[in-house]
């Protein structure tokens, strides 16, 4: 059962996470709730990395292991950003979680994993979302939501493709 959760859980957790992030940007989520979410997510990432470490030794899985480990540190940075009221740490966490999976998805598609188009498109959408999000202070606040939407759709497409292909 634990293996099944590790294999299929991300298809639920990824869209849930980006929905939650979007809700937080719209001030629908309290700071304390965000902090709890960061602690829970860091714990899940650490457990996933530990339980999957030997399964992720080479190829695209090694890239994803690195994404998960770096993502753990980004999530911890986000938690500290909430505790310290640091927009820089919070921004690092959000943009990092946009860019790392974008690179992982693109790499997975580049390696020829099926369906390669879903991985490449997911990576491209996530990358474009990161650009829109980062440019939001210059081009307007709507770009924040557009960026979050693109990232959510891109990463969800990629992880669902991975779960279905597996």
C-alpha positions as a printed NumPy array, in Angstrom:
array([[  0.   ,   0.   ,   0.   ],
       [  2.858,   2.381,   0.815],
       [  4.363,   1.818,  -2.625],
       [  1.   ,   2.55 ,  -4.244],
       [  0.748,   5.832,  -2.294],
       [  4.266,   6.832,  -3.377],
       [  3.482,   6.03 ,  -7.003],
       [  0.021,   7.629,  -7.224],
       [ -0.064,  10.221,  -4.447],
       [  1.776,  12.942,  -6.376],
       [ -1.027,  13.026,  -8.981],
       [ -3.287,  14.31 ,  -6.2  ],
       [ -0.741,  16.273,  -4.163],
       [  0.678,  18.374,  -7.018],
       [ -2.604,  19.984,  -8.137],
       [ -3.672,  20.277,  -4.503],
       [ -0.443,  22.102,  -3.649],
       [ -0.775,  24.62 ,  -6.494],
       [ -4.444,  25.193,  -5.678],
       [ -3.402,  25.885,  -2.094],
       [ -0.61 ,  28.246,  -3.21 ],
       [ -3.061,  30.134,  -5.41 ],
       [ -5.557,  30.377,  -2.548],
       [ -2.774,  31.74 ,  -0.336],
       [ -1.929,  34.394,  -2.933],
       [ -5.591,  35.412,  -2.887],
       [ -5.459,  35.698,   0.932],
       [ -7.856,  32.788,   1.441],
       [ -5.38 ,  30.951,   3.68 ],
       [ -4.174,  32.027,   7.122],
       [ -0.426,  32.317,   7.84 ],
       [ -0.614,  29.6  ,  10.493],
       [ -2.286,  27.253,   8.016],
       [  0.465,  27.982,   5.498],
       [  3.134,  27.22 ,   8.071],
       [  1.462,  23.93 ,   8.985],
       [  1.217,  23.058,   5.285],
       [  4.938,  23.743,   4.831],
       [  5.848,  21.509,   7.768],
       [  3.583,  18.716,   6.512],
       [  4.943,  19.015,   2.966],
       [  8.566,  19.026,   4.158],
       [  7.834,  15.89 ,   6.177],
       [  6.199,  14.184,   3.19 ],
       [  9.103,  15.136,   0.915],
       [ 11.648,  13.816,   3.399],
       [  9.719,  10.552,   3.814],
       [  9.263,  10.169,   0.048],
       [ 12.97 ,  10.766,  -0.588],
       [ 14.012,   8.308,   2.114],
       [ 11.589,   5.589,   1.02 ],
       [ 12.346,   5.999,  -2.69 ],
       [ 16.088,   6.682,  -2.504],
       [ 17.291,   3.343,  -3.902],
       [ 14.596,   3.303,  -6.593],
       [ 15.81 ,   6.65 ,  -7.914],
       [ 19.475,   5.937,  -8.697],
       [ 19.799,   6.769, -12.361],
       [ 18.337,   8.527, -15.364],
       [ 15.241,  10.666, -15.023],
       [ 14.506,   9.208, -11.588],
       [ 17.849,  10.499, -10.302],
       [ 16.924,  13.943, -11.609],
       [ 13.603,  13.695,  -9.761],
       [ 15.347,  12.56 ,  -6.59 ],
       [ 17.404,  15.751,  -6.778],
       [ 14.247,  17.802,  -7.39 ],
       [ 12.666,  16.266,  -4.289],
       [ 15.743,  16.841,  -2.098],
       [ 16.172,  20.438,  -3.264],
       [ 12.416,  20.887,  -2.946],
       [ 12.64 ,  19.793,   0.685],
       [ 15.091,  22.628,   1.335],
       [ 12.913,  25.074,  -0.604],
       [  9.932,  24.051,   1.5  ],
       [ 11.916,  24.532,   4.706],
       [ 13.009,  27.952,   3.392],
       [  9.336,  28.763,   2.824],
       [  8.525,  27.739,   6.396],
       [ 11.284,  29.992,   7.699],
       [  9.986,  32.733,   5.414],
       [  6.617,  32.483,   7.129],
       [  8.097,  32.461,  10.639],
       [ 10.468,  35.352,   9.895],
       [  8.012,  37.264,   7.664],
       [ 10.595,  37.156,   4.864],
       [  9.188,  37.785,   1.379],
       [ 12.577,  36.793,  -0.062],
       [ 12.46 ,  33.299,   1.433],
       [  8.816,  32.876,   0.458],
       [  9.56 ,  34.   ,  -3.098],
       [ 12.532,  31.636,  -3.282],
       [ 10.316,  28.743,  -2.212],
       [  7.551,  29.501,  -4.72 ],
       [  9.798,  30.229,  -7.698],
       [ 12.052,  27.304,  -6.829],
       [  9.059,  24.968,  -6.853],
       [  8.08 ,  26.392, -10.235],
       [ 11.516,  26.002, -11.821],
       [ 12.779,  22.688, -10.4  ],
       [  9.841,  20.567, -11.615],
       [  9.868,  22.449, -14.934],
       [ 13.458,  21.297, -15.436],
       [ 12.607,  17.779, -14.253],
       [  9.658,  17.483, -16.603],
       [ 11.624,  18.834, -19.542],
       [ 14.489,  16.429, -18.803],
       [ 12.093,  13.486, -18.518],
       [ 10.623,  14.315, -21.933],
       [ 14.094,  14.844, -23.399],
       [ 15.094,  11.368, -22.3  ],
       [ 12.237,   9.935, -24.363],
       [  9.958,   8.844, -21.54 ],
       [  6.436,   8.27 , -22.826],
       [  4.42 ,  10.401, -23.331],
       [  7.343,  12.74 , -24.041],
       [  5.032,  15.473, -25.324],
       [  3.178,  15.635, -21.98 ],
       [  6.459,  15.981, -20.074],
       [  7.839,  18.63 , -22.405],
       [  4.568,  20.567, -22.45 ],
       [  4.301,  20.328, -18.668],
       [  7.847,  21.592, -18.282],
       [  7.288,  24.41 , -20.769],
       [  4.037,  25.516, -19.106],
       [  5.668,  25.446, -15.696],
       [  8.638,  27.448, -16.996],
       [  6.36 ,  30.002, -18.64 ],
       [  4.379,  30.21 , -15.427],
       [  7.566,  30.951, -13.498],
       [  8.425,  33.752, -15.932],
       [  4.933,  35.253, -15.641],
       [  5.069,  35.018, -11.852],
       [  8.488,  36.678, -11.628],
       [  7.449,  39.449, -14.043],
       [  4.205,  40.187, -12.171],
       [  5.642,  43.178, -10.268],
       [  6.511,  44.751, -13.634],
       [  3.57 ,  43.718, -15.825],
       [  0.768,  43.609, -13.259],
       [ -0.711,  41.416, -10.569],
       [ -2.792,  39.367, -13.015],
       [  0.491,  37.788, -14.129],
       [  0.819,  36.271, -10.655],
       [ -2.383,  34.284, -11.089],
       [ -1.601,  33.453, -14.715],
       [  1.8  ,  32.192, -13.618],
       [  0.331,  30.057, -10.856],
       [ -2.292,  28.653, -13.231],
       [  0.294,  27.751, -15.885],
       [  2.529,  26.09 , -13.321],
       [ -0.364,  24.168, -11.792],
       [ -1.61 ,  22.927, -15.158],
       [  1.883,  22.106, -16.432],
       [  3.025,  20.204, -13.386],
       [ -0.297,  18.409, -13.027],
       [ -0.154,  17.298, -16.672],
       [  3.372,  16.018, -16.178],
       [  2.725,  14.095, -12.979],
       [ -0.548,  12.617, -14.234],
       [  1.267,  11.467, -17.386],
       [  3.901,   9.815, -15.196],
       [  1.332,   8.053, -13.016],
       [ -0.692,   6.842, -16.003],
       [  2.421,   5.664, -17.876],
       [  3.673,   3.776, -14.836]])
